[in-house]
Amino acid sequence: MRSRYMKLIFVLQRLMAREDGQDLVEYALLIGIIAIAATATSSQLFILITTLFNGIAAKILSFF
C-alpha cells in the first residue's frame, strides 16, 4: 500500500516538473496582446482615414 502512495507522489512530482505546455501558453498570451493592440489601433486608424478622405472630398467639391 505504501509503495502505491510513493509511486503516486513520484508521478505527481514528474508532472509538476514538466514544462511542455509553457511555450503554448506564452504564445497564446502574446497573440492575445497583439489582438488587443490591433483592435485598439484599428479604430483610431479608421477615424484618421475617414478624416483624411473627408478632407480630400471637401477640397475636390470646393472646385465645383
N, C-alpha and C positions, 0 to 999 in steps of 0.2 A: 504494500500500500504506500509506503514511504517513497519507494522508487518512482511511483506514478507522479507524486507531487514534485519530486525533484526533476523528473522529465518535463512536467508541465512548466515549471519555473524556468528551466533551461530553454524551452521553446519560446516562452514569452520574452525572455531576455534577448534571444536572437531576433525575434520580430521587432522589438523596440530599437534594436541597434541598426536595422536596415534603413537605407536612405534611398530606396529605389524610386519612390514617388515624389521626392523632394523637387526634382527638376520640373516635373509636370506642374506642380503647384506654383513654382516660381514663374513659369511661362504663362500660366493662367492669370496670375496677378498682373504680370506685365501687359498682357493683351487687354485686360480689363482697364488698366490705367490708360493705355493708348486709346481705347474706345471712348472713354470718358473725355479725354482731351480732344479727340477728333469731333465728338458731338458738340462740345463747347465752342470749338473753333469754327465749326461749320455754320453755326447760327450767326456768329459775328461776320464771317466771310460772306454769307448770304446778304446781310444788311449792307456791307461795303459794296458788293457787286450791284445790288439794286440801286443804291445811291449813285454809283458811277454811271449806270445805264440811264437813270432818270436825268442826270446832268447832261449826258450826251444827247438824249432825246429832246431836252429843252433847248439846247443850242441848235439842233437841226431844225426844230419847229420855229425858232426865232427868225430864221432866214425866210420863211414863207409868210 
